[in-house]
Amino acid sequence: MRLITSLAILALFAGCTPATSEPIDAAHLAGHWELRTGSEVEWLKIDANGTFTGRIHGRGFLAETLSQGPNVSLNGDWSLDGQTISFSITNADDDNLIGQVQTYQIEALTNRTMKTTGTDGAQHELIKGI
């Protein structure tokens, strides 16, 4: 009876330990990704060599400027540390973006989707293109 009780307690504590996630293979991130938010579409090409290019396209009509929203091209370097991906912007149409580092925690990654959480807590789902 003690053996059964001991095993039950061990099983209970084993179920309480947090699962540790495996590091992500950087090669699985390479490719074309798309993110759609309420007012923007972002296209991102992540290259296996550690560089990226991106395009942000505003989808809403901006009455102040009589345009369809901001359109910005940018590029730079990216790095992966465990499940954290960081994008360092080295060149952009908008000078305010140059020098920024955007960091995201990768919550889930499949061959078609990447779910991330930004440092501001915002969650996004990117879709991988063909």
Secondary structure, 3 states (H helix, E strand, C coil): CHHHHHHHHHHHHHHHCCCCCCCCCHHHHCEEEEEECCCEEEEEEECCCCEEEEEEEECCCECCCCECCCEEEEEEEEEEECCEEEEEEEEECCHHHCCCEEEEEEEEECCCEEEEEECCCCEEEEEECC
